Amino acid sequence: MNDTSTYNGWTNRETWLVSLWLNNDPGSYEMLAEALARSESDFKKAEWLKSEIEEEMYDLPLGASLWSDLLGTSLASVNWLEVIENN
C-alpha cells in the first residue's frame, strides 16, 4: 500500500520539486549552498531560503493572476526545514 500523504519520501510533491530544482539547477544550487553555509539553526536557514525563493517569485512578471496565486500556494506548501535538513 502506498502512503499517499508523502511524495518520493518527502512531505509532499511541492517539497520534493523544490529540493530537486535546488539541487539540479546551477543558479538555484548557489542559493541552497548559501543557505546551508549560514551559521544559524536549520530553522533560520529554512526561513532564509524560503524568503529568497519567494522574493524571486515576486520579481517574476506575473502580476496578479491565476499563475501567481498557484505559484504562491505551491510555495506555501513546501516544508523548507525538510529541504535544509536533507542537503
Phi and psi in radians as a Rosetta constraint file:
Dihedral C 1 N 2 CA 2 C 2 CIRCULARHARMONIC -1.474 0.35
Dihedral N 2 CA 2 C 2 N 3 CIRCULARHARMONIC 2.457 0.35
Dihedral C 2 N 3 CA 3 C 3 CIRCULARHARMONIC -1.463 0.35
Dihedral N 3 CA 3 C 3 N 4 CIRCULARHARMONIC 1.868 0.35
Dihedral C 3 N 4 CA 4 C 4 CIRCULARHARMONIC -1.425 0.35
Dihedral N 4 CA 4 C 4 N 5 CIRCULARHARMONIC -0.024 0.35
Dihedral C 4 N 5 CA 5 C 5 CIRCULARHARMONIC -1.553 0.35
Dihedral N 5 CA 5 C 5 N 6 CIRCULARHARMONIC -0.059 0.35
Dihedral C 5 N 6 CA 6 C 6 CIRCULARHARMONIC -2.244 0.35
Dihedral N 6 CA 6 C 6 N 7 CIRCULARHARMONIC 2.996 0.35
Dihedral C 6 N 7 CA 7 C 7 CIRCULARHARMONIC -2.411 0.35
Dihedral N 7 CA 7 C 7 N 8 CIRCULARHARMONIC 2.038 0.35
Dihedral C 7 N 8 CA 8 C 8 CIRCULARHARMONIC 0.883 0.35
Dihedral N 8 CA 8 C 8 N 9 CIRCULARHARMONIC 0.612 0.35
Dihedral C 8 N 9 CA 9 C 9 CIRCULARHARMONIC 1.505 0.35
Dihedral N 9 CA 9 C 9 N 10 CIRCULARHARMONIC -0.009 0.35
Dihedral C 9 N 10 CA 10 C 10 CIRCULARHARMONIC -1.795 0.35
Dihedral N 10 CA 10 C 10 N 11 CIRCULARHARMONIC 2.878 0.35
Dihedral C 10 N 11 CA 11 C 11 CIRCULARHARMONIC -0.892 0.35
Dihedral N 11 CA 11 C 11 N 12 CIRCULARHARMONIC -0.780 0.35
Dihedral C 11 N 12 CA 12 C 12 CIRCULARHARMONIC -2.811 0.35
Dihedral N 12 CA 12 C 12 N 13 CIRCULARHARMONIC 3.070 0.35
Dihedral C 12 N 13 CA 13 C 13 CIRCULARHARMONIC -1.140 0.35
Dihedral N 13 CA 13 C 13 N 14 CIRCULARHARMONIC -0.636 0.35
Dihedral C 13 N 14 CA 14 C 14 CIRCULARHARMONIC -1.084 0.35
Dihedral N 14 CA 14 C 14 N 15 CIRCULARHARMONIC -0.753 0.35
Dihedral C 14 N 15 CA 15 C 15 CIRCULARHARMONIC -1.146 0.35
Dihedral N 15 CA 15 C 15 N 16 CIRCULARHARMONIC -0.757 0.35
Dihedral C 15 N 16 CA 16 C 16 CIRCULARHARMONIC -1.047 0.35
Dihedral N 16 CA 16 C 16 N 17 CIRCULARHARMONIC -0.799 0.35
Dihedral C 16 N 17 CA 17 C 17 CIRCULARHARMONIC -1.097 0.35
Dihedral N 17 CA 17 C 17 N 18 CIRCULARHARMONIC -0.772 0.35
Dihedral C 17 N 18 CA 18 C 18 CIRCULARHARMONIC -1.070 0.35
Dihedral N 18 CA 18 C 18 N 19 CIRCULARHARMONIC -0.804 0.35
Dihedral C 18 N 19 CA 19 C 19 CIRCULARHARMONIC -1.088 0.35
Dihedral N 19 CA 19 C 19 N 20 CIRCULARHARMONIC -0.733 0.35
Dihedral C 19 N 20 CA 20 C 20 CIRCULARHARMONIC -1.021 0.35
Dihedral N 20 CA 20 C 20 N 21 CIRCULARHARMONIC -0.862 0.35
Dihedral C 20 N 21 CA 21 C 21 CIRCULARHARMONIC -1.194 0.35
Dihedral N 21 CA 21 C 21 N 22 CIRCULARHARMONIC -0.701 0.35
Dihedral C 21 N 22 CA 22 C 22 CIRCULARHARMONIC -1.086 0.35
Dihedral N 22 CA 22 C 22 N 23 CIRCULARHARMONIC -0.516 0.35
Dihedral C 22 N 23 CA 23 C 23 CIRCULARHARMONIC -1.625 0.35
Dihedral N 23 CA 23 C 23 N 24 CIRCULARHARMONIC -0.146 0.35
Dihedral C 23 N 24 CA 24 C 24 CIRCULARHARMONIC -2.204 0.35
Dihedral N 24 CA 24 C 24 N 25 CIRCULARHARMONIC -0.009 0.35
Dihedral C 24 N 25 CA 25 C 25 CIRCULARHARMONIC -2.029 0.35
Dihedral N 25 CA 25 C 25 N 26 CIRCULARHARMONIC 2.115 0.35
Dihedral C 25 N 26 CA 26 C 26 CIRCULARHARMONIC -0.922 0.35
Dihedral N 26 CA 26 C 26 N 27 CIRCULARHARMONIC -0.796 0.35
Dihedral C 26 N 27 CA 27 C 27 CIRCULARHARMONIC -1.127 0.35
Dihedral N 27 CA 27 C 27 N 28 CIRCULARHARMONIC -0.739 0.35
Dihedral C 27 N 28 CA 28 C 28 CIRCULARHARMONIC -1.190 0.35
Dihedral N 28 CA 28 C 28 N 29 CIRCULARHARMONIC -0.641 0.35
Dihedral C 28 N 29 CA 29 C 29 CIRCULARHARMONIC -1.102 0.35
Dihedral N 29 CA 29 C 29 N 30 CIRCULARHARMONIC -0.637 0.35
Dihedral C 29 N 30 CA 30 C 30 CIRCULARHARMONIC -1.055 0.35
Dihedral N 30 CA 30 C 30 N 31 CIRCULARHARMONIC -0.696 0.35
Dihedral C 30 N 31 CA 31 C 31 CIRCULARHARMONIC -1.149 0.35
Dihedral N 31 CA 31 C 31 N 32 CIRCULARHARMONIC -0.747 0.35
Dihedral C 31 N 32 CA 32 C 32 CIRCULARHARMONIC -1.096 0.35
Dihedral N 32 CA 32 C 32 N 33 CIRCULARHARMONIC -0.788 0.35
Dihedral C 32 N 33 CA 33 C 33 CIRCULARHARMONIC -1.069 0.35
Dihedral N 33 CA 33 C 33 N 34 CIRCULARHARMONIC -0.680 0.35
Dihedral C 33 N 34 CA 34 C 34 CIRCULARHARMONIC -1.114 0.35
Dihedral N 34 CA 34 C 34 N 35 CIRCULARHARMONIC -0.730 0.35
Dihedral C 34 N 35 CA 35 C 35 CIRCULARHARMONIC -1.090 0.35
Dihedral N 35 CA 35 C 35 N 36 CIRCULARHARMONIC -0.795 0.35
Dihedral C 35 N 36 CA 36 C 36 CIRCULARHARMONIC -1.159 0.35
Dihedral N 36 CA 36 C 36 N 37 CIRCULARHARMONIC -0.507 0.35
Dihedral C 36 N 37 CA 37 C 37 CIRCULARHARMONIC -1.397 0.35
Dihedral N 37 CA 37 C 37 N 38 CIRCULARHARMONIC -0.209 0.35
Dihedral C 37 N 38 CA 38 C 38 CIRCULARHARMONIC -1.121 0.35
Dihedral N 38 CA 38 C 38 N 39 CIRCULARHARMONIC 2.474 0.35
Dihedral C 38 N 39 CA 39 C 39 CIRCULARHARMONIC -1.613 0.35
Dihedral N 39 CA 39 C 39 N 40 CIRCULARHARMONIC 1.117 0.35
Dihedral C 39 N 40 CA 40 C 40 CIRCULARHARMONIC -2.381 0.35
Dihedral N 40 CA 40 C 40 N 41 CIRCULARHARMONIC 3.077 0.35
Dihedral C 40 N 41 CA 41 C 41 CIRCULARHARMONIC -1.183 0.35
Dihedral N 41 CA 41 C 41 N 42 CIRCULARHARMONIC 2.797 0.35
Dihedral C 41 N 42 CA 42 C 42 CIRCULARHARMONIC -1.027 0.35
Dihedral N 42 CA 42 C 42 N 43 CIRCULARHARMONIC -0.637 0.35
Dihedral C 42 N 43 CA 43 C 43 CIRCULARHARMONIC -1.071 0.35
Dihedral N 43 CA 43 C 43 N 44 CIRCULARHARMONIC -0.794 0.35
Dihedral C 43 N 44 CA 44 C 44 CIRCULARHARMONIC -1.161 0.35
Dihedral N 44 CA 44 C 44 N 45 CIRCULARHARMONIC -0.661 0.35
Dihedral C 44 N 45 CA 45 C 45 CIRCULARHARMONIC -1.069 0.35
Dihedral N 45 CA 45 C 45 N 46 CIRCULARHARMONIC -0.753 0.35
Dihedral C 45 N 46 CA 46 C 46 CIRCULARHARMONIC -1.113 0.35
Dihedral N 46 CA 46 C 46 N 47 CIRCULARHARMONIC -0.733 0.35
Dihedral C 46 N 47 CA 47 C 47 CIRCULARHARMONIC -1.087 0.35
Dihedral N 47 CA 47 C 47 N 48 CIRCULARHARMONIC -0.736 0.35
Dihedral C 47 N 48 CA 48 C 48 CIRCULARHARMONIC -1.102 0.35
Dihedral N 48 CA 48 C 48 N 49 CIRCULARHARMONIC -0.820 0.35
Dihedral C 48 N 49 CA 49 C 49 CIRCULARHARMONIC -1.070 0.35
Dihedral N 49 CA 49 C 49 N 50 CIRCULARHARMONIC -0.785 0.35
Dihedral C 49 N 50 CA 50 C 50 CIRCULARHARMONIC -1.010 0.35
Dihedral N 50 CA 50 C 50 N 51 CIRCULARHARMONIC -0.793 0.35
Dihedral C 50 N 51 CA 51 C 51 CIRCULARHARMONIC -1.079 0.35
Dihedral N 51 CA 51 C 51 N 52 CIRCULARHARMONIC -0.747 0.35
Dihedral C 51 N 52 CA 52 C 52 CIRCULARHARMONIC -1.130 0.35
Dihedral N 52 CA 52 C 52 N 53 CIRCULARHARMONIC -0.746 0.35
Dihedral C 52 N 53 CA 53 C 53 CIRCULARHARMONIC -1.145 0.35
Dihedral N 53 CA 53 C 53 N 54 CIRCULARHARMONIC -0.779 0.35
Dihedral C 53 N 54 CA 54 C 54 CIRCULARHARMONIC -1.104 0.35
Dihedral N 54 CA 54 C 54 N 55 CIRCULARHARMONIC -0.664 0.35
Dihedral C 54 N 55 CA 55 C 55 CIRCULARHARMONIC -1.068 0.35
Dihedral N 55 CA 55 C 55 N 56 CIRCULARHARMONIC -0.715 0.35
Dihedral C 55 N 56 CA 56 C 56 CIRCULARHARMONIC -1.106 0.35
Dihedral N 56 CA 56 C 56 N 57 CIRCULARHARMONIC -0.665 0.35
Dihedral C 56 N 57 CA 57 C 57 CIRCULARHARMONIC -1.067 0.35
Dihedral N 57 CA 57 C 57 N 58 CIRCULARHARMONIC -0.739 0.35
Dihedral C 57 N 58 CA 58 C 58 CIRCULARHARMONIC -1.200 0.35
Dihedral N 58 CA 58 C 58 N 59 CIRCULARHARMONIC -0.356 0.35
Dihedral C 58 N 59 CA 59 C 59 CIRCULARHARMONIC -1.404 0.35
Dihedral N 59 CA 59 C 59 N 60 CIRCULARHARMONIC -0.203 0.35
Dihedral C 59 N 60 CA 60 C 60 CIRCULARHARMONIC -1.237 0.35
Dihedral N 60 CA 60 C 60 N 61 CIRCULARHARMONIC 2.545 0.35
Dihedral C 60 N 61 CA 61 C 61 CIRCULARHARMONIC -1.417 0.35
Dihedral N 61 CA 61 C 61 N 62 CIRCULARHARMONIC 0.860 0.35
Dihedral C 61 N 62 CA 62 C 62 CIRCULARHARMONIC -1.558 0.35
Dihedral N 62 CA 62 C 62 N 63 CIRCULARHARMONIC -0.540 0.35
Dihedral C 62 N 63 CA 63 C 63 CIRCULARHARMONIC 1.081 0.35
Dihedral N 63 CA 63 C 63 N 64 CIRCULARHARMONIC -2.993 0.35
Dihedral C 63 N 64 CA 64 C 64 CIRCULARHARMONIC -1.298 0.35
Dihedral N 64 CA 64 C 64 N 65 CIRCULARHARMONIC 2.046 0.35
Dihedral C 64 N 65 CA 65 C 65 CIRCULARHARMONIC -2.820 0.35
Dihedral N 65 CA 65 C 65 N 66 CIRCULARHARMONIC 2.995 0.35
Dihedral C 65 N 66 CA 66 C 66 CIRCULARHARMONIC -0.968 0.35
Dihedral N 66 CA 66 C 66 N 67 CIRCULARHARMONIC -0.734 0.35
Dihedral C 66 N 67 CA 67 C 67 CIRCULARHARMONIC -1.188 0.35
Dihedral N 67 CA 67 C 67 N 68 CIRCULARHARMONIC -0.718 0.35
Dihedral C 67 N 68 CA 68 C 68 CIRCULARHARMONIC -1.189 0.35
Dihedral N 68 CA 68 C 68 N 69 CIRCULARHARMONIC -0.647 0.35
Dihedral C 68 N 69 CA 69 C 69 CIRCULARHARMONIC -1.146 0.35
Dihedral N 69 CA 69 C 69 N 70 CIRCULARHARMONIC -0.744 0.35
Dihedral C 69 N 70 CA 70 C 70 CIRCULARHARMONIC -1.130 0.35
Dihedral N 70 CA 70 C 70 N 71 CIRCULARHARMONIC -0.732 0.35
Dihedral C 70 N 71 CA 71 C 71 CIRCULARHARMONIC -1.111 0.35
Dihedral N 71 CA 71 C 71 N 72 CIRCULARHARMONIC -0.799 0.35
Dihedral C 71 N 72 CA 72 C 72 CIRCULARHARMONIC -1.087 0.35
Dihedral N 72 CA 72 C 72 N 73 CIRCULARHARMONIC -0.709 0.35
Dihedral C 72 N 73 CA 73 C 73 CIRCULARHARMONIC -1.139 0.35
Dihedral N 73 CA 73 C 73 N 74 CIRCULARHARMONIC -0.721 0.35
Dihedral C 73 N 74 CA 74 C 74 CIRCULARHARMONIC -1.125 0.35
Dihedral N 74 CA 74 C 74 N 75 CIRCULARHARMONIC -0.784 0.35
Dihedral C 74 N 75 CA 75 C 75 CIRCULARHARMONIC -1.135 0.35
Dihedral N 75 CA 75 C 75 N 76 CIRCULARHARMONIC -0.541 0.35
Dihedral C 75 N 76 CA 76 C 76 CIRCULARHARMONIC -1.199 0.35
Dihedral N 76 CA 76 C 76 N 77 CIRCULARHARMONIC -0.338 0.35
Dihedral C 76 N 77 CA 77 C 77 CIRCULARHARMONIC -1.525 0.35
Dihedral N 77 CA 77 C 77 N 78 CIRCULARHARMONIC -0.167 0.35
Dihedral C 77 N 78 CA 78 C 78 CIRCULARHARMONIC -1.249 0.35
Dihedral N 78 CA 78 C 78 N 79 CIRCULARHARMONIC 2.380 0.35
Dihedral C 78 N 79 CA 79 C 79 CIRCULARHARMONIC -1.582 0.35
Dihedral N 79 CA 79 C 79 N 80 CIRCULARHARMONIC 1.559 0.35
Dihedral C 79 N 80 CA 80 C 80 CIRCULARHARMONIC -1.122 0.35
Dihedral N 80 CA 80 C 80 N 81 CIRCULARHARMONIC -0.603 0.35
Dihedral C 80 N 81 CA 81 C 81 CIRCULARHARMONIC -1.118 0.35
Dihedral N 81 CA 81 C 81 N 82 CIRCULARHARMONIC -0.700 0.35
Dihedral C 81 N 82 CA 82 C 82 CIRCULARHARMONIC -1.101 0.35
Dihedral N 82 CA 82 C 82 N 83 CIRCULARHARMONIC -0.673 0.35
Dihedral C 82 N 83 CA 83 C 83 CIRCULARHARMONIC -1.051 0.35
Dihedral N 83 CA 83 C 83 N 84 CIRCULARHARMONIC -0.812 0.35
Dihedral C 83 N 84 CA 84 C 84 CIRCULARHARMONIC -1.134 0.35
Dihedral N 84 CA 84 C 84 N 85 CIRCULARHARMONIC -0.827 0.35
Dihedral C 84 N 85 CA 85 C 85 CIRCULARHARMONIC -1.160 0.35
Dihedral N 85 CA 85 C 85 N 86 CIRCULARHARMONIC -0.367 0.35
Dihedral C 85 N 86 CA 86 C 86 CIRCULARHARMONIC -1.806 0.35
Dihedral N 86 CA 86 C 86 N 87 CIRCULARHARMONIC 0.350 0.35
